[in-house]
Structures are given as structure tokens and as C-alpha cells.
Amino acid sequence: MTPAQRSRRIRQCNARLDTLEAERRAILAELHPIETEHSRSLGYSFPPLRGKALIDVMDRELARAAA
């Protein structure tokens, strides 16, 4: 593969990545109100914790229980 071909391929991949990232952001934007509505229907006043935030809270609770 010549440097020009590689450069062209990298530009194509970057363009596809940008497209996919835009799609991901659009899906997340659509999901947020649905998730909030679902959480409220379950009685939460805010969406449940997920990911790193959930892990941090669990770690704090374990540390408090161990103390």
C-alpha cells in the first residue's frame, strides 16, 4: 500500500468513525428522556446510577460497612 493509498484509507476510516460517533450521540440523546421516564415510573426521582458512578457508591458502602 502506497503512502497515498494509506492516507486515503485513513481519511475514509476517520470519516466513518465520525459518522458512527454522530449516530451514537443521536441514539443516546433519544434514549435519555426514555430512561428518565422509565426511572420515574419505577419511583426514582433521578435515573439509577450506572457504570463508574455505581461502582464508586458500592465501594463507599463496602468501606463504610467494613469500618
N, CA, C and O atoms as CSV, one atom per row, in Angstrom:
chain,resi,resn,atom,element,x,y,z
A,1,MET,N,N,0.851,-1.168,0.000
A,1,MET,CA,C,0.000,0.000,0.000
A,1,MET,C,C,0.902,1.238,0.000
A,1,MET,O,O,1.802,1.374,0.830
A,2,THR,N,N,0.645,2.101,-0.918
A,2,THR,CA,C,1.460,3.313,-1.009
A,2,THR,C,C,1.039,4.302,0.077
A,2,THR,O,O,-0.054,4.194,0.632
A,3,PRO,N,N,1.903,5.256,0.374
A,3,PRO,CA,C,1.532,6.265,1.380
A,3,PRO,C,C,0.251,7.019,1.008
A,3,PRO,O,O,-0.540,7.354,1.890
A,4,ALA,N,N,0.039,7.287,-0.270
A,4,ALA,CA,C,-1.173,7.997,-0.689
A,4,ALA,C,C,-2.413,7.131,-0.450
A,4,ALA,O,O,-3.451,7.626,-0.010
A,5,GLN,N,N,-2.293,5.832,-0.745
A,5,GLN,CA,C,-3.420,4.923,-0.508
A,5,GLN,C,C,-3.719,4.809,0.981
A,5,GLN,O,O,-4.876,4.816,1.399
A,6,ARG,N,N,-2.664,4.706,1.765
A,6,ARG,CA,C,-2.842,4.598,3.216
A,6,ARG,C,C,-3.498,5.868,3.760
A,6,ARG,O,O,-4.397,5.793,4.597
A,7,SER,N,N,-3.058,7.011,3.295
A,7,SER,CA,C,-3.624,8.278,3.738
A,7,SER,C,C,-5.108,8.357,3.374
A,7,SER,O,O,-5.933,8.790,4.178
A,8,ARG,N,N,-5.430,7.937,2.166
A,8,ARG,CA,C,-6.827,7.939,1.722
A,8,ARG,C,C,-7.659,6.996,2.589
A,8,ARG,O,O,-8.770,7.341,2.991
A,9,ARG,N,N,-7.137,5.833,2.873
A,9,ARG,CA,C,-7.847,4.849,3.698
A,9,ARG,C,C,-8.063,5.381,5.126
A,9,ARG,O,O,-9.126,5.180,5.713
A,10,ILE,N,N,-7.066,6.045,5.664
A,10,ILE,CA,C,-7.192,6.628,6.999
A,10,ILE,C,C,-8.278,7.704,7.006
A,10,ILE,O,O,-9.073,7.777,7.943
A,11,ARG,N,N,-8.314,8.533,5.970
A,11,ARG,CA,C,-9.368,9.556,5.879
A,11,ARG,C,C,-10.747,8.913,5.798
A,11,ARG,O,O,-11.694,9.393,6.421
A,12,GLN,N,N,-10.864,7.815,5.025
A,12,GLN,CA,C,-12.146,7.115,4.931
A,12,GLN,C,C,-12.559,6.547,6.287
A,12,GLN,O,O,-13.718,6.654,6.687
A,13,CYS,N,N,-11.604,5.947,6.986
A,13,CYS,CA,C,-11.903,5.380,8.309
A,13,CYS,C,C,-12.293,6.468,9.296
A,13,CYS,O,O,-13.225,6.287,10.080
A,14,ASN,N,N,-11.602,7.582,9.268
A,14,ASN,CA,C,-11.930,8.693,10.165
A,14,ASN,C,C,-13.313,9.258,9.866
A,14,ASN,O,O,-14.049,9.622,10.784
A,15,ALA,N,N,-13.669,9.333,8.587
A,15,ALA,CA,C,-14.996,9.818,8.215
A,15,ALA,C,C,-16.065,8.853,8.715
A,15,ALA,O,O,-17.102,9.286,9.217
A,16,ARG,N,N,-15.827,7.562,8.584
A,16,ARG,CA,C,-16.784,6.560,9.072
A,16,ARG,C,C,-16.904,6.630,10.598
A,16,ARG,O,O,-18.001,6.529,11.148
A,17,LEU,N,N,-15.775,6.803,11.266
A,17,LEU,CA,C,-15.781,6.940,12.719
A,17,LEU,C,C,-16.600,8.160,13.147
A,17,LEU,O,O,-17.380,8.082,14.096
A,18,ASP,N,N,-16.425,9.273,12.456
A,18,ASP,CA,C,-17.193,10.480,12.764
A,18,ASP,C,C,-18.691,10.244,12.569
A,18,ASP,O,O,-19.507,10.703,13.367
A,19,THR,N,N,-19.044,9.527,11.506
A,19,THR,CA,C,-20.446,9.217,11.236
A,19,THR,C,C,-21.032,8.344,12.343
A,19,THR,O,O,-22.128,8.608,12.837
A,20,LEU,N,N,-20.301,7.312,12.724
A,20,LEU,CA,C,-20.770,6.416,13.776
A,20,LEU,C,C,-20.883,7.137,15.116
A,20,LEU,O,O,-21.817,6.889,15.878
A,21,GLU,N,N,-19.950,8.014,15.402
A,21,GLU,CA,C,-19.997,8.777,16.657
A,21,GLU,C,C,-21.215,9.698,16.677
A,21,GLU,O,O,-21.862,9.842,17.714
A,22,ALA,N,N,-21.531,10.314,15.555
A,22,ALA,CA,C,-22.717,11.168,15.473
A,22,ALA,C,C,-23.987,10.341,15.676
A,22,ALA,O,O,-24.913,10.780,16.357
A,23,GLU,N,N,-24.030,9.145,15.085
A,23,GLU,CA,C,-25.181,8.257,15.276
A,23,GLU,C,C,-25.308,7.855,16.742
A,23,GLU,O,O,-26.411,7.827,17.289
A,24,ARG,N,N,-24.185,7.545,17.375
A,24,ARG,CA,C,-24.194,7.156,18.786
A,24,ARG,C,C,-24.732,8.285,19.660
A,24,ARG,O,O,-25.547,8.052,20.553
A,25,ARG,N,N,-24.272,9.511,19.400
A,25,ARG,CA,C,-24.750,10.655,20.177
A,25,ARG,C,C,-26.249,10.870,19.983
A,25,ARG,O,O,-26.960,11.191,20.935
A,26,ALA,N,N,-26.732,10.691,18.746
A,26,ALA,CA,C,-28.160,10.858,18.465
A,26,ALA,C,C,-28.985,9.805,19.198
A,26,ALA,O,O,-30.044,10.116,19.743
A,27,ILE,N,N,-28.510,8.570,19.213
A,27,ILE,CA,C,-29.223,7.495,19.913
A,27,ILE,C,C,-29.253,7.766,21.410
A,27,ILE,O,O,-30.289,7.594,22.052
A,28,LEU,N,N,-28.125,8.187,21.971
A,28,LEU,CA,C,-28.080,8.496,23.401
A,28,LEU,C,C,-29.002,9.659,23.748
A,28,LEU,O,O,-29.634,9.663,24.804
A,29,ALA,N,N,-29.079,10.644,22.858
A,29,ALA,CA,C,-29.973,11.784,23.093
A,29,ALA,C,C,-31.429,11.330,23.087
A,29,ALA,O,O,-32.238,11.845,23.860
A,30,GLU,N,N,-31.774,10.371,22.225
A,30,GLU,CA,C,-33.134,9.835,22.203
A,30,GLU,C,C,-33.405,8.962,23.431
A,30,GLU,O,O,-34.522,8.935,23.948
A,31,LEU,N,N,-32.398,8.265,23.883
A,31,LEU,CA,C,-32.552,7.343,24.996
A,31,LEU,C,C,-32.736,8.062,26.326
A,31,LEU,O,O,-33.488,7.590,27.179
A,32,HIS,N,N,-32.077,9.174,26.516
A,32,HIS,CA,C,-32.085,9.849,27.821
A,32,HIS,C,C,-33.492,10.136,28.346
A,32,HIS,O,O,-33.786,9.769,29.483
A,33,PRO,N,N,-34.386,10.784,27.563
A,33,PRO,CA,C,-35.722,11.042,28.098
A,33,PRO,C,C,-36.503,9.752,28.374
A,33,PRO,O,O,-37.291,9.694,29.318
A,34,ILE,N,N,-36.285,8.725,27.555
A,34,ILE,CA,C,-36.976,7.449,27.770
A,34,ILE,C,C,-36.504,6.822,29.068
A,34,ILE,O,O,-37.313,6.328,29.854
A,35,GLU,N,N,-35.202,6.840,29.296
A,35,GLU,CA,C,-34.642,6.278,30.517
A,35,GLU,C,C,-35.135,7.041,31.745
A,35,GLU,O,O,-35.454,6.436,32.769
A,36,THR,N,N,-35.196,8.354,31.643
A,36,THR,CA,C,-35.669,9.180,32.756
A,36,THR,C,C,-37.138,8.867,33.058
A,36,THR,O,O,-37.523,8.718,34.218
A,37,GLU,N,N,-37.942,8.772,32.015
A,37,GLU,CA,C,-39.362,8.458,32.206
A,37,GLU,C,C,-39.532,7.078,32.846
A,37,GLU,O,O,-40.356,6.899,33.743
A,38,HIS,N,N,-38.759,6.123,32.387
A,38,HIS,CA,C,-38.824,4.772,32.951
A,38,HIS,C,C,-38.413,4.781,34.420
A,38,HIS,O,O,-39.061,4.147,35.252
A,39,SER,N,N,-37.352,5.489,34.733
A,39,SER,CA,C,-36.888,5.561,36.117
A,39,SER,C,C,-37.938,6.195,37.014
A,39,SER,O,O,-38.165,5.736,38.133
A,40,ARG,N,N,-38.570,7.234,36.530
A,40,ARG,CA,C,-39.614,7.898,37.332
A,40,ARG,C,C,-40.813,6.980,37.524
A,40,ARG,O,O,-41.447,6.993,38.580
A,41,SER,N,N,-41.127,6.173,36.495
A,41,SER,CA,C,-42.253,5.241,36.635
A,41,SER,C,C,-41.957,4.170,37.679
A,41,SER,O,O,-42.875,3.594,38.263
A,42,LEU,N,N,-40.663,3.904,37.915
A,42,LEU,CA,C,-40.271,2.943,38.949
A,42,LEU,C,C,-40.159,3.586,40.326
A,42,LEU,O,O,-39.882,2.905,41.314
A,43,GLY,N,N,-40.375,4.899,40.391
A,43,GLY,CA,C,-40.346,5.585,41.671
A,43,GLY,C,C,-39.057,6.326,41.968
A,43,GLY,O,O,-38.928,6.921,43.038
A,44,TYR,N,N,-38.100,6.307,41.052
A,44,TYR,CA,C,-36.861,7.048,41.273
A,44,TYR,C,C,-37.104,8.524,40.996
A,44,TYR,O,O,-37.854,8.876,40.085
A,45,SER,N,N,-36.468,9.386,41.784
A,45,SER,CA,C,-36.571,10.819,41.497
A,45,SER,C,C,-35.459,11.240,40.533
A,45,SER,O,O,-35.444,12.373,40.052
A,46,PHE,N,N,-34.536,10.327,40.258
A,46,PHE,CA,C,-33.448,10.563,39.303
A,46,PHE,C,C,-33.092,9.214,38.697
A,46,PHE,O,O,-33.399,8.182,39.294
A,47,PRO,N,N,-32.456,9.189,37.534
A,47,PRO,CA,C,-32.107,7.902,36.923
A,47,PRO,C,C,-31.171,7.102,37.826
A,47,PRO,O,O,-30.331,7.689,38.509
A,48,PRO,N,N,-31.298,5.778,37.843
A,48,PRO,CA,C,-30.420,4.950,38.668
A,48,PRO,C,C,-28.950,5.133,38.273
A,48,PRO,O,O,-28.634,5.468,37.132
A,49,LEU,N,N,-28.081,4.909,39.226
A,49,LEU,CA,C,-26.650,5.010,38.954
A,49,LEU,C,C,-26.219,3.860,38.066
A,49,LEU,O,O,-26.730,2.745,38.176
A,50,ARG,N,N,-25.272,4.143,37.186
A,50,ARG,CA,C,-24.745,3.107,36.313
A,50,ARG,C,C,-23.248,3.314,36.162
A,50,ARG,O,O,-22.719,4.388,36.448
A,51,GLY,N,N,-22.596,2.290,35.720
A,51,GLY,CA,C,-21.182,2.380,35.385
A,51,GLY,C,C,-20.311,2.766,36.565
A,51,GLY,O,O,-20.469,2.247,37.670
A,52,LYS,N,N,-19.387,3.688,36.314
A,52,LYS,CA,C,-18.409,4.085,37.320
A,52,LYS,C,C,-19.070,4.696,38.546
A,52,LYS,O,O,-18.619,4.466,39.668
A,53,ALA,N,N,-20.125,5.465,38.351
A,53,ALA,CA,C,-20.815,6.073,39.490
A,53,ALA,C,C,-21.369,5.000,40.425
A,53,ALA,O,O,-21.281,5.133,41.646
A,54,LEU,N,N,-21.932,3.947,39.860
A,54,LEU,CA,C,-22.459,2.852,40.669
A,54,LEU,C,C,-21.331,2.142,41.417
A,54,LEU,O,O,-21.468,1.835,42.601
A,55,ILE,N,N,-20.238,1.885,40.742
A,55,ILE,CA,C,-19.093,1.220,41.364
A,55,ILE,C,C,-18.547,2.065,42.512
A,55,ILE,O,O,-18.224,1.526,43.571
A,56,ASP,N,N,-18.439,3.387,42.319
A,56,ASP,CA,C,-17.949,4.273,43.377
A,56,ASP,C,C,-18.851,4.219,44.610
A,56,ASP,O,O,-18.359,4.161,45.737
A,57,VAL,N,N,-20.161,4.239,44.399
A,57,VAL,CA,C,-21.098,4.191,45.521
A,57,VAL,C,C,-20.980,2.846,46.234
A,57,VAL,O,O,-20.980,2.798,47.464
A,58,MET,N,N,-20.880,1.764,45.483
A,58,MET,CA,C,-20.746,0.438,46.105
A,58,MET,C,C,-19.454,0.341,46.909
A,58,MET,O,O,-19.447,-0.222,48.004
A,59,ASP,N,N,-18.363,0.883,46.375
A,59,ASP,CA,C,-17.093,0.872,47.097
A,59,ASP,C,C,-17.194,1.642,48.413
A,59,ASP,O,O,-16.682,1.190,49.437
A,60,ARG,N,N,-17.854,2.804,48.387
A,60,ARG,CA,C,-18.023,3.593,49.607
A,60,ARG,C,C,-18.863,2.839,50.630
A,60,ARG,O,O,-18.550,2.852,51.820
A,61,GLU,N,N,-19.927,2.182,50.171
A,61,GLU,CA,C,-20.771,1.414,51.097
A,61,GLU,C,C,-20.017,0.241,51.696
A,61,GLU,O,O,-20.178,-0.053,52.881
A,62,LEU,N,N,-19.202,-0.431,50.906
A,62,LEU,CA,C,-18.388,-1.539,51.433
A,62,LEU,C,C,-17.380,-1.040,52.471
A,62,LEU,O,O,-17.175,-1.670,53.508
A,63,ALA,N,N,-16.758,0.099,52.172
A,63,ALA,CA,C,-15.775,0.662,53.101
A,63,ALA,C,C,-16.459,1.070,54.408
A,63,ALA,O,O,-15.906,0.880,55.492
A,64,ARG,N,N,-17.663,1.632,54.297
A,64,ARG,CA,C,-18.397,2.039,55.488
A,64,ARG,C,C,-18.820,0.813,56.303
A,64,ARG,O,O,-18.764,0.837,57.533
A,65,ALA,N,N,-19.238,-0.248,55.627
A,65,ALA,CA,C,-19.653,-1.469,56.315
A,65,ALA,C,C,-18.459,-2.158,57.009
A,65,ALA,O,O,-18.615,-2.758,58.072
A,66,ALA,N,N,-17.286,-2.064,56.403
A,66,ALA,CA,C,-16.091,-2.690,56.960
A,66,ALA,C,C,-15.538,-1.909,58.143
A,66,ALA,O,O,-14.832,-2.471,58.981
A,67,ALA,N,N,-15.852,-0.624,58.220
A,67,ALA,CA,C,-15.299,0.232,59.291
A,67,ALA,C,C,-15.964,0.018,60.622
A,67,ALA,O,O,-15.602,0.665,61.604
